[in-house]
């Protein structure tokens, strides 16, 4: 005489095994696709393109900040007394490393009454 298994229990076990095996197969497929995508030429090309665009944007921003500082900083240096008013065009332009440093210079220029390039009087107040 063999082991008697309840048919309801056997059906339940078969359904659970089918569901679990389906989930495991899907997880394996998703893992393989994820690994392929991370190594695909399209992914690498997209990543390189985004990095290049970010570099170009940062260079554009640096150039704009540099141009802005070339118009603002000589007057600020003359008012601070770092250079003589006649020699303010020869004032060394600082390299801006952070947005906080940039904002401090702009706020100091506003306090000293130096007109900010591209800003109207209503915007500055």
DSSP file (Angstrom, degrees, kcal/mol; ACC not computed):
  #  RESIDUE AA STRUCTURE BP1 BP2  ACC     N-H-->O    O-->H-N    N-H-->O    O-->H-N    TCO  KAPPA ALPHA  PHI   PSI    X-CA   Y-CA   Z-CA
    1    1 A X              0   0    0      0, 0.0     2,-0.1     0, 0.0     3,-0.1   0.000 360.0 360.0 360.0 131.4    0.0    0.0    0.0
    2    2 A X        -     0   0    0      1,-0.1     2,-0.4     0, 0.0     0, 0.0  -0.248 360.0 -74.6 -91.0 179.8    1.4    3.4   -1.0
    3    3 A X        -     0   0    0     -2,-0.1     2,-0.5     1,-0.0    -1,-0.1  -0.612  44.4-135.9 -77.8 131.2    1.0    6.8    0.6
    4    4 A X        -     0   0    0     -2,-0.4     2,-0.5    -3,-0.1    -1,-0.0  -0.789  19.0-163.3 -89.4 126.2   -2.3    8.3    0.1
    5    5 A X        -     0   0    0     -2,-0.5     2,-0.2     4,-0.0     3,-0.0  -0.930  24.9-116.3-112.2 132.4   -2.2   12.0   -0.9
    6    6 A X     >  -     0   0    0     -2,-0.5     4,-2.3     1,-0.1     5,-0.2  -0.478  20.3-136.5 -64.0 129.5   -5.3   14.2   -0.6
    7    7 A X  H  > S+     0   0    0      1,-0.2     4,-2.2     2,-0.2     5,-0.2   0.840 103.7  52.7 -60.6 -33.9   -6.2   15.4   -4.1
    8    8 A X  H  > S+     0   0    0      2,-0.2     4,-2.4     1,-0.2    -1,-0.2   0.925 110.4  47.7 -66.9 -43.2   -6.9   19.0   -2.9
    9    9 A X  H  > S+     0   0    0      1,-0.2     4,-2.5     2,-0.2    -2,-0.2   0.915 111.9  50.3 -61.9 -43.5   -3.5   19.1   -1.3
   10   10 A X  H  X S+     0   0    0     -4,-2.3     4,-2.2     2,-0.2    -2,-0.2   0.897 111.0  48.3 -63.3 -42.2   -1.8   17.7   -4.4
   11   11 A X  H  X S+     0   0    0     -4,-2.2     4,-2.3     2,-0.2    -1,-0.2   0.915 111.7  49.9 -63.6 -44.3   -3.6   20.3   -6.6
   12   12 A X  H  X S+     0   0    0     -4,-2.4     4,-2.4     1,-0.2    -2,-0.2   0.910 111.0  49.6 -60.9 -43.3   -2.6   23.1   -4.3
   13   13 A X  H  X S+     0   0    0     -4,-2.5     4,-2.4     1,-0.2    -2,-0.2   0.906 110.2  50.2 -64.3 -42.4    1.0   21.9   -4.3
   14   14 A X  H  X S+     0   0    0     -4,-2.2     4,-2.3     2,-0.2    -2,-0.2   0.917 110.8  49.1 -63.0 -43.4    1.1   21.8   -8.1
   15   15 A X  H  X S+     0   0    0     -4,-2.3     4,-2.5     2,-0.2    -2,-0.2   0.927 111.8  48.8 -61.9 -45.2   -0.3   25.3   -8.4
   16   16 A X  H  X S+     0   0    0     -4,-2.4     4,-2.8     1,-0.2     5,-0.2   0.908 111.2  49.6 -63.2 -41.5    2.2   26.7   -6.0
   17   17 A X  H  X S+     0   0    0     -4,-2.4     4,-2.5     2,-0.2    -1,-0.2   0.895 111.1  50.0 -64.1 -39.2    5.1   25.0   -7.8
   18   18 A X  H  X S+     0   0    0     -4,-2.3     4,-1.9     2,-0.2    -2,-0.2   0.919 113.4  45.6 -64.5 -43.3    3.9   26.3  -11.1
   19   19 A X  H  X S+     0   0    0     -4,-2.5     4,-2.3     2,-0.2    -2,-0.2   0.933 114.5  47.4 -65.6 -46.5    3.7   29.9   -9.7
   20   20 A X  H  X S+     0   0    0     -4,-2.8     4,-2.5     1,-0.2    -2,-0.2   0.917 112.3  48.9 -63.8 -43.6    7.1   29.7   -8.0
   21   21 A X  H  X S+     0   0    0     -4,-2.5     4,-2.4    -5,-0.2    -1,-0.2   0.880 110.4  51.9 -65.7 -35.9    8.8   28.3  -11.1
   22   22 A X  H  X S+     0   0    0     -4,-1.9     4,-2.3    -5,-0.2    -1,-0.2   0.923 110.9  47.6 -63.4 -44.1    7.2   31.0  -13.3
   23   23 A X  H  X S+     0   0    0     -4,-2.3     4,-2.5     2,-0.2    -2,-0.2   0.916 112.1  49.5 -63.6 -43.4    8.5   33.7  -10.9
   24   24 A X  H  X S+     0   0    0     -4,-2.5     4,-2.2     1,-0.2    -2,-0.2   0.917 111.0  49.3 -63.5 -43.1   12.0   32.2  -10.8
   25   25 A X  H  X S+     0   0    0     -4,-2.4     4,-2.4     1,-0.2    -1,-0.2   0.912 111.3  49.8 -62.6 -42.0   12.2   32.0  -14.6
   26   26 A X  H  X S+     0   0    0     -4,-2.3     4,-2.7     1,-0.2    -2,-0.2   0.906 109.6  51.1 -63.6 -41.2   11.0   35.7  -14.9
   27   27 A X  H  X S+     0   0    0     -4,-2.5     4,-2.3     2,-0.2    -1,-0.2   0.909 110.5  48.9 -62.6 -41.1   13.6   36.8  -12.4
   28   28 A X  H  X S+     0   0    0     -4,-2.2     4,-2.4     2,-0.2    -2,-0.2   0.924 112.1  48.6 -63.9 -43.8   16.4   35.0  -14.3
   29   29 A X  H  X S+     0   0    0     -4,-2.4     4,-2.6     1,-0.2     5,-0.2   0.925 111.8  48.9 -62.4 -45.0   15.2   36.5  -17.6
   30   30 A X  H  X S+     0   0    0     -4,-2.7     4,-2.4     1,-0.2    -1,-0.2   0.891 111.3  50.5 -62.7 -39.1   15.1   40.0  -16.1
   31   31 A X  H  X S+     0   0    0     -4,-2.3     4,-2.6     2,-0.2    -2,-0.2   0.929 111.7  46.9 -64.0 -45.6   18.6   39.6  -14.6
   32   32 A X  H  X S+     0   0    0     -4,-2.4     4,-2.4     1,-0.2    -2,-0.2   0.922 113.9  47.7 -63.4 -44.0   20.0   38.4  -18.0
   33   33 A X  H  X S+     0   0    0     -4,-2.6     4,-2.7     2,-0.2    -1,-0.2   0.897 111.3  51.4 -64.2 -39.5   18.3   41.3  -19.8
   34   34 A X  H  X S+     0   0    0     -4,-2.4     4,-2.2    -5,-0.2    -2,-0.2   0.932 111.4  46.8 -62.3 -46.3   19.6   43.8  -17.2
   35   35 A X  H  X S+     0   0    0     -4,-2.6     4,-0.9     1,-0.2    -2,-0.2   0.892 113.3  49.0 -64.3 -38.8   23.2   42.5  -17.5
   36   36 A X  H >X S+     0   0    0     -4,-2.4     3,-0.7     1,-0.2     4,-0.7   0.926 110.6  50.6 -65.2 -43.4   23.0   42.6  -21.3
   37   37 A X  H >< S+     0   0    0     -4,-2.7     3,-0.8     1,-0.2     6,-0.3   0.892 106.8  54.2 -62.8 -39.5   21.6   46.2  -21.3
   38   38 A X  H 3< S+     0   0    0     -4,-2.2    -1,-0.2     1,-0.2    -2,-0.2   0.729 117.0  37.8 -68.5 -20.5   24.3   47.4  -19.0
   39   39 A X  H << S+     0   0    0     -4,-0.9    -1,-0.2    -3,-0.7    -2,-0.2   0.386  90.4 117.4-108.9   2.9   27.0   46.0  -21.4
   40   40 A X  S <X S-     0   0    0     -3,-0.8     4,-2.1    -4,-0.7     5,-0.2  -0.353  71.3-124.8 -73.7 151.9   25.2   46.9  -24.7
   41   41 A X  H  > S+     0   0    0      1,-0.2     4,-2.7     2,-0.2     5,-0.2   0.849 111.3  57.3 -62.1 -34.1   26.8   49.3  -27.1
   42   42 A X  H  > S+     0   0    0      2,-0.2     4,-2.5     1,-0.2    -1,-0.2   0.912 107.0  47.8 -64.0 -41.3   23.7   51.5  -27.1
   43   43 A X  H  > S+     0   0    0     -6,-0.3     4,-2.5     2,-0.2    -2,-0.2   0.934 113.5  46.9 -64.7 -45.9   23.9   51.9  -23.3
   44   44 A X  H  X S+     0   0    0     -4,-2.1     4,-2.4     1,-0.2    -2,-0.2   0.894 112.6  50.3 -63.4 -40.0   27.6   52.8  -23.5
   45   45 A X  H  X S+     0   0    0     -4,-2.7     4,-2.5     2,-0.2    -1,-0.2   0.927 111.6  47.9 -63.9 -44.5   26.9   55.2  -26.3
   46   46 A X  H  X S+     0   0    0     -4,-2.5     4,-2.3     2,-0.2    -2,-0.2   0.901 111.9  49.9 -62.7 -41.2   24.1   56.9  -24.4
   47   47 A X  H  X S+     0   0    0     -4,-2.5     4,-2.2     1,-0.2    -1,-0.2   0.920 112.3  46.8 -63.6 -44.0   26.2   57.2  -21.3
   48   48 A X  H  X S+     0   0    0     -4,-2.4     4,-2.3     1,-0.2    -2,-0.2   0.882 111.1  52.7 -65.5 -38.2   29.1   58.7  -23.2
   49   49 A X  H  X S+     0   0    0     -4,-2.5     4,-2.4     2,-0.2    -2,-0.2   0.913 109.7  47.8 -64.0 -43.3   26.7   61.1  -25.0
   50   50 A X  H  X S+     0   0    0     -4,-2.3     4,-2.4     2,-0.2    -2,-0.2   0.907 111.6  50.5 -64.7 -41.8   25.3   62.3  -21.6
   51   51 A X  H  X S+     0   0    0     -4,-2.2     4,-2.2     2,-0.2    -2,-0.2   0.904 111.0  49.1 -63.3 -40.5   28.8   62.8  -20.2
   52   52 A X  H  X S+     0   0    0     -4,-2.3     4,-2.5     2,-0.2    -2,-0.2   0.911 111.4  48.9 -65.1 -42.1   29.8   64.8  -23.2
   53   53 A X  H  X S+     0   0    0     -4,-2.4     4,-2.5     2,-0.2    -2,-0.2   0.894 110.6  50.9 -64.9 -39.3   26.7   67.0  -23.0
   54   54 A X  H  X S+     0   0    0     -4,-2.4     4,-2.4     2,-0.2    -1,-0.2   0.905 110.7  49.1 -64.5 -40.6   27.3   67.6  -19.3
   55   55 A X  H  X S+     0   0    0     -4,-2.2     4,-2.2     2,-0.2    -2,-0.2   0.920 111.6  48.9 -63.9 -43.8   30.9   68.6  -20.0
   56   56 A X  H  X S+     0   0    0     -4,-2.5     4,-2.3     1,-0.2    -2,-0.2   0.915 111.3  50.0 -62.3 -42.7   29.8   71.0  -22.7
   57   57 A X  H  X S+     0   0    0     -4,-2.5     4,-2.6     1,-0.2    -2,-0.2   0.916 110.4  49.4 -62.5 -42.9   27.2   72.5  -20.5
   58   58 A X  H  X S+     0   0    0     -4,-2.4     4,-2.5     1,-0.2    -1,-0.2   0.884 110.9  50.2 -65.7 -36.3   29.7   73.0  -17.6
   59   59 A X  H  X S+     0   0    0     -4,-2.2     4,-2.2     2,-0.2    -1,-0.2   0.892 110.8  49.4 -67.6 -38.3   32.1   74.7  -20.1
   60   60 A X  H  X S+     0   0    0     -4,-2.3     4,-2.3     2,-0.2    -2,-0.2   0.928 112.2  47.9 -64.0 -44.9   29.4   77.0  -21.3
   61   61 A X  H  X S+     0   0    0     -4,-2.6     4,-2.7     1,-0.2     5,-0.2   0.919 111.0  50.7 -63.3 -43.6   28.4   77.9  -17.8
   62   62 A X  H  X S+     0   0    0     -4,-2.5     4,-2.5     1,-0.2    -1,-0.2   0.904 110.8  49.4 -60.8 -41.0   32.1   78.6  -16.8
   63   63 A X  H  X S+     0   0    0     -4,-2.2     4,-2.4     2,-0.2    -1,-0.2   0.901 111.8  48.2 -65.4 -40.4   32.6   80.8  -19.9
   64   64 A X  H  X S+     0   0    0     -4,-2.3     4,-2.4     2,-0.2    -2,-0.2   0.908 112.8  47.7 -66.9 -41.2   29.4   82.8  -19.0
   65   65 A X  H  X S+     0   0    0     -4,-2.7     4,-2.7     2,-0.2    -2,-0.2   0.913 111.6  51.3 -64.6 -41.7   30.4   83.2  -15.4
   66   66 A X  H  X S+     0   0    0     -4,-2.5     4,-2.0    -5,-0.2    -2,-0.2   0.924 111.3  46.8 -61.3 -45.0   33.9   84.3  -16.5
   67   67 A X  H  X S+     0   0    0     -4,-2.4     4,-1.1     2,-0.2    -1,-0.2   0.907 112.6  50.4 -63.9 -41.8   32.5   86.9  -18.9
   68   68 A X  H >X S+     0   0    0     -4,-2.4     4,-1.8     1,-0.2     3,-0.6   0.922 111.6  47.7 -60.8 -45.2   30.1   88.1  -16.2
   69   69 A X  H 3X S+     0   0    0     -4,-2.7     4,-2.6     1,-0.2     5,-0.4   0.827 104.2  61.0 -68.6 -31.2   33.0   88.4  -13.7
   70   70 A X  H 3< S+     0   0    0     -4,-2.0     4,-0.3     1,-0.2    -1,-0.2   0.799 111.8  39.4 -65.4 -27.2   35.2   90.3  -16.2
   71   71 A X  H << S+     0   0    0     -4,-1.1     4,-0.3    -3,-0.6    -2,-0.2   0.793 126.4  33.7 -89.4 -29.8   32.6   93.0  -16.4
   72   72 A X  H  X S+     0   0    0     -4,-1.8     4,-1.6    -5,-0.1     3,-0.4   0.882 107.7  60.5 -92.9 -43.2   31.7   93.1  -12.7
   73   73 A X  H  X S+     0   0    0     -4,-2.6     4,-3.2     1,-0.2     5,-0.3   0.831  94.3  59.8 -66.9 -36.9   34.9   92.3  -10.7
   74   74 A X  H  > S+     0   0    0     -5,-0.4     4,-1.9    -4,-0.3    -1,-0.2   0.926 109.9  44.8 -57.6 -42.3   37.2   95.2  -11.9
   75   75 A X  H  > S+     0   0    0     -3,-0.4     4,-2.2    -4,-0.3    -1,-0.2   0.900 113.9  50.2 -65.6 -40.0   34.7   97.7  -10.4
   76   76 A X  H  X S+     0   0    0     -4,-1.6     4,-2.1     1,-0.2    -2,-0.2   0.915 109.7  50.2 -64.2 -43.2   34.3   95.7   -7.3
   77   77 A X  H  X>S+     0   0    0     -4,-3.2     5,-2.1     1,-0.2     4,-1.1   0.878 110.4  50.7 -63.5 -37.3   38.1   95.4   -6.8
   78   78 A X  H  <5S+     0   0    0     -4,-1.9    -1,-0.2    -5,-0.3    -2,-0.2   0.904 111.5  47.3 -67.2 -40.6   38.4   99.2   -7.3
   79   79 A X  H  <5S+     0   0    0     -4,-2.2    -2,-0.2     1,-0.2    -1,-0.2   0.833 110.3  52.4 -70.7 -30.9   35.7   99.9   -4.7
   80   80 A X  H  <5S-     0   0    0     -4,-2.1    -1,-0.2    -5,-0.2    -2,-0.2   0.754 114.5-118.7 -72.5 -23.5   37.3   97.4   -2.2
   81   81 A X  T  <5S+     0   0    0     -4,-1.1    -3,-0.2     2,-0.2    -2,-0.1   0.581  78.8 124.8  93.4  12.0   40.6   99.2   -2.6
   82   82 A X  S   <S+     0   0    0     -5,-2.1     2,-0.3    -6,-0.2    -4,-0.2   0.830  81.3  15.2 -72.3 -31.6   42.4   96.2   -4.0
   83   83 A X  S    S-     0   0    0     -6,-1.0    -2,-0.2    -9,-0.1     2,-0.1  -0.936  92.3 -94.6-136.3 160.1   43.5   98.2   -7.1
   84   84 A X    >   -     0   0    0     -2,-0.3     3,-1.2     1,-0.1     4,-0.2  -0.467  36.8-117.2 -71.2 147.5   43.6  101.8   -8.0
   85   85 A X  G >  S+     0   0    0      1,-0.3     3,-0.9     2,-0.2     4,-0.2   0.832 116.3  54.2 -56.2 -32.1   40.5  103.1   -9.9
   86   86 A X  G 3  S+     0   0    0      1,-0.2     3,-0.3     2,-0.1    -1,-0.3   0.787 113.6  41.8 -72.0 -25.0   42.6  104.0  -12.9
   87   87 A X  G X  S+     0   0    0     -3,-1.2     3,-1.8     1,-0.2    -1,-0.2   0.133  76.7 115.5-106.7  19.3   44.0  100.4  -13.0
   88   88 A X  G X   +     0   0    0     -3,-0.9     3,-1.3     1,-0.3    -1,-0.2   0.774  69.0  63.5 -65.5 -24.3   40.8   98.5  -12.3
   89   89 A X  G 3  S+     0   0    0     -3,-0.3    -1,-0.3     1,-0.3    -2,-0.1   0.708  99.5  55.9 -70.3 -17.5   40.8   96.9  -15.8
   90   90 A X  G <  S+     0   0    0     -3,-1.8    -1,-0.3   -16,-0.1    -2,-0.2   0.405  78.9 126.1 -92.0   1.8   44.1   95.2  -14.7
   91   91 A X    <   -     0   0    0     -3,-1.3     2,-0.2    -4,-0.2   -17,-0.1  -0.366  69.3-111.8 -63.5 134.2   42.4   93.6  -11.7
   92   92 A X        -     0   0    0     -2,-0.1     2,-0.5     1,-0.1    -1,-0.1  -0.492  27.0-132.1 -69.4 133.5   42.9   89.8  -11.6
   93   93 A X        -     0   0    0     -2,-0.2   -23,-0.1    -3,-0.1    -1,-0.1  -0.746  22.6-128.2 -86.8 124.3   39.6   88.0  -12.1
   94   94 A X        -     0   0    0     -2,-0.5     2,-0.6   -25,-0.1   -21,-0.1  -0.364  18.3-114.7 -72.2 153.0   39.1   85.3   -9.5
   95   95 A X        -     0   0    0     -2,-0.1     2,-0.6     1,-0.0    -1,-0.1  -0.783  29.1-134.8 -86.0 123.5   38.2   81.7  -10.5
   96   96 A X        +     0   0    0     -2,-0.6     3,-0.1     1,-0.2   -30,-0.1  -0.701  28.6 173.9 -84.9 120.5   34.7   80.9   -9.3
   97   97 A X        +     0   0    0     -2,-0.6     2,-0.3     1,-0.2    -1,-0.2   0.682  62.1  19.7 -99.0 -22.5   34.6   77.5   -7.7
   98   98 A X  S  > S-     0   0    0      1,-0.1     4,-1.8     0, 0.0    -1,-0.2  -0.963  70.6-116.2-147.1 161.4   31.1   77.4   -6.3
   99   99 A X  H  > S+     0   0    0     -2,-0.3     4,-2.7     1,-0.2     5,-0.2   0.827 115.3  58.7 -66.6 -31.5   27.7   79.0   -6.6
  100  100 A X  H  > S+     0   0    0      2,-0.2     4,-2.3     1,-0.2    -1,-0.2   0.918 105.1  48.7 -64.2 -42.9   28.1   80.3   -3.1
  101  101 A X  H  > S+     0   0    0      2,-0.2     4,-1.9     1,-0.2    -2,-0.2   0.911 112.3  49.1 -62.5 -42.5   31.3   82.2   -3.9
  102  102 A X  H  X S+     0   0    0     -4,-1.8     4,-2.2     1,-0.2    -2,-0.2   0.930 111.3  49.1 -61.9 -46.7   29.5   83.7   -7.0
  103  103 A X  H  X S+     0   0    0     -4,-2.7     4,-2.7     1,-0.2    -2,-0.2   0.872 108.1  54.3 -63.5 -37.3   26.5   84.8   -5.0
  104  104 A X  H  X S+     0   0    0     -4,-2.3     4,-2.4     2,-0.2    -1,-0.2   0.919 109.4  47.4 -62.3 -43.0   28.8   86.4   -2.3
  105  105 A X  H  X S+     0   0    0     -4,-1.9     4,-2.2     2,-0.2    -2,-0.2   0.917 113.2  48.0 -65.1 -42.8   30.5   88.5   -4.9
  106  106 A X  H  X S+     0   0    0     -4,-2.2     4,-2.2     2,-0.2    -2,-0.2   0.914 112.4  48.9 -64.9 -42.4   27.2   89.5   -6.5
  107  107 A X  H  X S+     0   0    0     -4,-2.7     4,-2.5     2,-0.2    -2,-0.2   0.898 110.7  50.5 -64.7 -39.7   25.7   90.4   -3.1
  108  108 A X  H  X S+     0   0    0     -4,-2.4     4,-2.0     2,-0.2    -1,-0.2   0.906 109.5  51.2 -63.8 -40.3   28.8   92.5   -2.2
  109  109 A X  H  <>S+     0   0    0     -4,-2.2     5,-2.7     1,-0.2     4,-0.4   0.899 110.0  49.8 -63.1 -39.9   28.5   94.3   -5.5
  110  110 A X  H ><5S+     0   0    0     -4,-2.2     3,-1.2     1,-0.2    -2,-0.2   0.922 109.2  51.5 -63.8 -43.1   24.9   95.1   -4.8
  111  111 A X  H 3<5S+     0   0    0     -4,-2.5    -1,-0.2     1,-0.3    -2,-0.2   0.869 110.6  48.7 -61.5 -35.9   25.8   96.4   -1.3
  112  112 A X  T 3<5S-     0   0    0     -4,-2.0    -1,-0.3    -5,-0.2    -2,-0.2   0.491 117.8-113.9 -83.8  -2.3   28.4   98.7   -2.8
  113  113 A X  T < 5 +     0   0    0     -3,-1.2     2,-0.4    -4,-0.4    -3,-0.2   0.697  61.5 153.2  81.2  19.2   26.0  100.0   -5.4
  114  114 A X      < -     0   0    0     -5,-2.7    -1,-0.3    -6,-0.2     2,-0.2  -0.689  49.9-114.5 -81.8 130.1   27.7   98.5   -8.4
  115  115 A X        -     0   0    0     -2,-0.4     2,-0.5     1,-0.1    -1,-0.1  -0.451  25.5-132.0 -67.2 133.6   25.3   97.8  -11.2
  116  116 A X    >   -     0   0    0     -2,-0.2     3,-1.9     3,-0.1    -1,-0.1  -0.734  27.7-109.1 -85.9 128.3   25.0   94.1  -12.0
  117  117 A X  T 3  S+     0   0    0     -2,-0.5     3,-0.1     1,-0.3    -1,-0.1  -0.337 101.6  11.4 -59.2 131.0   25.3   93.3  -15.8
  118  118 A X  T 3  S+     0   0    0      1,-0.2     2,-0.4    -2,-0.1    -1,-0.3   0.517 104.5 110.5  82.0   5.3   21.9   92.3  -17.2
  119  119 A X    <   -     0   0    0     -3,-1.9    -1,-0.2     4,-0.0    -3,-0.1  -0.941  58.4-141.6-117.5 134.2   19.9   93.3  -14.2
  120  120 A X     >  -     0   0    0     -2,-0.4     4,-1.5     1,-0.1     3,-0.2  -0.423  31.5-106.4 -83.6 167.2   17.5   96.3  -14.0
  121  121 A X  H  > S+     0   0    0      1,-0.2     4,-0.8     2,-0.2    -1,-0.1   0.850 119.4  54.7 -63.8 -34.3   17.3   98.5  -10.9
  122  122 A X  H  4 S+     0   0    0      1,-0.2     3,-0.4     2,-0.2    -1,-0.2   0.871 106.6  51.1 -68.2 -36.0   13.9   96.9   -9.9
  123  123 A X  H  4 S+     0   0    0      1,-0.2    -1,-0.2    -3,-0.2    -2,-0.2   0.861 106.7  54.4 -68.5 -35.4   15.3   93.4  -10.0
  124  124 A X  H  <        0   0    0     -4,-1.5    -1,-0.2     1,-0.2    -2,-0.2   0.700 360.0 360.0 -73.1 -20.2   18.3   94.3   -7.8
  125  125 A X     <        0   0    0     -4,-0.8    -1,-0.2    -3,-0.4    -2,-0.2   0.451 360.0 360.0 -96.2 360.0   16.1   95.7   -5.0
